[in-house]
Amino acid sequence: MRAWIIALVLLAVLGLVLILVGGDVLIPIGIVLMGGAAVGAVSLAFFAVGRSEDRAREAESAARRPPDPDRPGDGRISARRPPRSRGDS
């Protein structure tokens, strides 16, 4: 993840340098590079959020799994929830 952040920062800096240097060809190239860095940064942010949600879901499902019969439990009694009422009774 850090490598992607560094690459995006370098891409944005390169684009800024090309814009500041100027020229008929360099300014549009710099704008494209900075735009690409911005799109990459937003994509990386969404990727990080999605990855953290996946980790949270995995931890939640690991907590819900029934205990392994080969491993001793912690001694607590767990009750099953009654079935949900559908309102048709």
N, C-alpha and C positions, 0 to 999 in steps of 0.2 A: 504494500500500500504506500509506503514511504517513497519507493522508487517512482511510482506514478505521480505522486505529489511533486517531487523534485522535477520530473520531466515536464509536467504542466507549467510549473513556475519558470523553468528555463525557456519553454516555448513562448510564454507570455513576455518574458524579458527580451527574447530575441525579436519578437514582433514589435515591442515598444522601441527597441533600438533601431529597427528598420524604419519605423514611422518617423522617429526623430532625425535620422540621417536624411530622409526625404528622397525626392526623386520621383519621376513619373511611374516607375515600375516598382520601386521599393515600398511606397506607401500602401498600395493595395495588397502586396504580399504581407506586409506587417499587420494590416487589418485582418487578413485571413488567418494568420498565425494566432493573433490574440483572440479572435472569435473561436478558433479551434480549441484554444486553451480554456476558454470560458465554458464551452460545451463539455469538454473533458472534465472540468471541475464539477459541474452540475451532475454529470453522469457518475463520477466517483462518489459524490455525496449520496446519491440514490443507492449506489452499490453498497456503501457502508451502512446505510440505514437498513437495507434489505438483509444484509448479512447479520446484523445485530438482531433483527427480528427472527431470522432462522435459528440463531443460537438460543434465543429466549424460548422459541417453540420447542426446540430439542430438549432444553433443560426442563420445560414443563412436562413434556411427554415422558421423560425419564423419571420424573417424580411421580407420575401417575401409574407407571408400570407396576404390575403386581410383584411382590417381593420374590426373589429367586428362592426356591425351596432348599437349595444347597447352602444358602447364606442365612444365618440366624437373624431374626427380626429384632426390633428394638423393644418388644414387649408391649406395645400399645395395641389396643383393640380397635379395629376399624369397622364401622358400620356401613352397610350399603344404603344408599338413598332409596326411598320408595319411588315407584314409577310416577312419572308426571301425569297429572290429571289433564285430560284433553277437553274437559268441560262438557262432555256428552253424557255424564252420568246423572 
